């Protein structure tokens, strides 16, 4: 792609996985597009996943208008102790506190107190600039960082589920709001400490990850689609098999016969290799359905062959 000198401008909506930094993905897109004119509209930590908006070429001029838009996050808030980074990567600040039923009963009301406009102190491990350097760079270098509170707005904090000391929450907030800081402050308000164990951004302004795909692995969705395709194929072949029982003479030709033969030779190896590569909960289902589809194909092939010989 290095030969591309004038890429078409565009906006990319990426579903960032946990692991790479936002800059890592920008660098990959730069290599693919053949231009250094690529930027993003709001970073995501390596430990966070979700929506990352990239601009390519002249579309980078649009990014300043996207950065300040409201956002939606899904987060796992873990109660029991705070950490040095307000997330699971930091060191615990003291021994774990007991998270009793009484504490859990106060969670909904406590979360509700964090809605509205408020002054929030960002997490020390953040992208906030301090004397020309980012706060997280100073903290990782062993320096102490004191950040001033910022005015933010939180429109919604919904408790979606509770698993032991883990709280699944959904947050609608203004740009500049730190969900790690919210978890830290909510944990402190409950008297047991808290931090973010997982974080996923699902929306920036009108741009959102498609509802129903959030939280699912693309590999799972791909394999599920393959499984559905196999099921439809089986249904079609079963109809062809039961036709003789209804008094209809089975029909078919050698083109159909060899099409089934080719499919029977290709589908099982492809499904097995795919399952081995993906290694998801759908893998066994896909392989099983593929084998069943081939078995039905073989029966159908026998019917077609018998008709051709008649």
HUGINOR-V899627 format. One line per field, one symbol per residue. ss: DSSP state (a for helix, b for strand, c for the rest). phi: phi as a letter, one per 40 degrees, with the letter a starting at -180 (. if undefined). Layout:
ss: ???
phi: ???
This chain:
ss: cccccccccbbbbbbbcccccaaaaaaaaaaaaccccbbbcccccccbbbbbbbbbaaaaaaaaaaacccbbbbbbbbbcccbcccbccccbccccccccaaaaacaaaaaacccbbbbbbcccccccbbccbbaaaaaaccccccccbbbbbbbbbbbbbbbccbbbbbbbbcccccaaaaaaaaaaaacccbbbbbbbbbbbccbbcccccccccaaaaaaaaaaaaaaaaaaaaaaaaacaaacccccccaaaaaaaaaaaaaaaaaaaaaaaaaccccaaaaaaaaaaaaaaaaaaaaaaaaaaac
phi: .cccbbcccabbbbcccchccccdcccccdcccgaccbabbhcbcdcbbhcbcbbbgccccccdccdcccbbbbbbcbchacbcbgbccccccgccccbccccccccdcccccccgcacbcccccbcccbfgbcdccccccgccbbbccbcbbbcabbccabbgccbcbbbbaccgcbccccccccccccgbgaaccaaacbabfccacddhcdgbcdccccccccccdcccccccccdcccdcccgcccbibcccdccccccccccdcccccdccccfbccdcccccccccccccdccccccccccccc
